[in-house]
Amino acid sequence: MMIDIALNLSSGQFQDDRDSVMERAHLAGVTQFLLLASDATESKSVARLAMIYPGCFASAGCHPHQADEFQSSDLDIIEDLCTTTQVVAVGECGLDYNRNYSNPATQRKVFEQQLELAAKLQLPVLLHERDAHDDFVNILETWLPHLPHAVLHCFTGSAWSLERYLAMDLYIGITGWVCDERRGTELRELVGNIPIDRLFLETDAPYLLPRDLSPKPKIRRNEPCYLPHIYQTVAMLRGESVQDLMIQIKNNFRQVFLG
C-alpha cells in the first residue's frame, strides 16, 4: 500500500477522467490519498471528493497564492469543514515569495490565521514554503508548540533549510522533483538525510510529472499512479527497500493524520 499525501484531485486537468485516474492509481498500488485544497471553495470540493473515492482524506485551507482573496467568512468555512471526518489537516498553507501572487504581508496574516485555527482544532498542518524561509520559520516557530504535527509539502530546498526544518520536527514531503537529474540534483543528495520516520512521498499531481519516467507518458499531466516510481527512486537513493518505505510511511500517515 502506497500513500500519496499531495493530490490535487479537484484540478480541472482531471475533470474529464477523474474516475479513471483513481482506478489507475489503485491498480498501481496507491490506496490512500490526501487531497489538497488551495482556497475555501476548493476545500469544499475536495471534502466532497474524499467522500466519493475510497481511501481519500482531505485538507482545508488557503494557499499563499490565494491569500489576497481570503475573507473572514472563508476561515469560518474552513473551520466547519475541519470538523468533518474526511478533513484531516489544515492547509495547504504557508508563504510563497517566488512569484508573490499575493501580497507578502497578506500571506503572513493568512498563514498565521490558519496556524491559529489548526492549534485550536488540534489538527496537523500541511505547509508550503518557497523563497520565504526566514519569515516562514519565524511565524511557524511561534505556533509549533501548540500544533500536533506539521508537514512541509513538496520540499525542494537546500541542505541548511532541510537541517533547520528537521530540527523543528517537521515531516518532509518529497515529490517527483527527486526524479529530475537537472533540477533535482541537490534533492537527490539530501533525501537520504531525512529520517524515515519524518518522511512522506507525494506526486502533487497533476503537477511535477517525474522527468525520468520510461516510457514517457503521452501527456505531461502527472497522476497518482506514478507514485510507485517515486518510491522506487527514493528507495534507491536511500539504500532502502520499497517495502520498508511503504511500511514506515503508512505508520507516519497514521500518526500524523489519523491519530
C-alpha positions, 0 to 999 in steps of 0.5 A: 500500500502506497500513500500519496499525501499531495493530490490535487484531485479537484484540478480541472486537468482531471475533470474529464477522467477523474474516475479513471485516474483513481482506478489507475492509481489503485491498480498501481498500488496507491490506496490512500490519498490526501487531497489538497485544497488551495482556497475555501471553495476548493476545500469544499470540493475536495471534502466532497471528493474524499467522500466519493473515492475510497481511501481519500482524506482531505485538507482545508485551507488557503494557499499563499497564492490565494491569500489576497482573496481570503475573507473572514467568512472563508476561515469560518468555512474552513473551520466547519469543514475541519470538523468533518471526518474526511478533513484531516489537516489544515492547509495547504498553507504557508508563504510563497515569495517566488512569484508573490501572487499575493501580497507578502504581508497578506500571506503572513496574516493568512498563514498565521490565521490558519496556524491559529485555527489548526492549534485550536482544532488540534489538527496537523498542518500541511505547509508550503514554503518557497523563497520565504524561509526566514519569515516562514520559520519565524511565524511557524516557530511561534505556533509549533508548540501548540500544533500536533504535527506539521508537514512541509509539502513538496520540499525542494530546498537546500541542505541548511533549510532541510537541517533547520526544518528537521530540527523543528520536527517537521515531516518532509514531503518529497515529490517527483522533483527527486526524479529530475537529474537537472533540477533535482540534483541537490534533492537527490543528495539530501533525501537520504538525510531525512529520517524515515520516520519524518518522511512522506512521498507525494506526486502533487499531481497533476503537477511535477510529472517525474522527468525520468519516467520510461516510457514517457507518458503521452501527456505531461499531466502527472497522476497518482499512479506514478507514485510507485516510481517515486518510491522506487527512486527514493528507495534507491537513493536511500539504500532502502527497500520499497517495502520498508518505505511503504511500511514506515510511511503508512505508520507516519500517515497514521500518526500524523493524520489519523491519530 
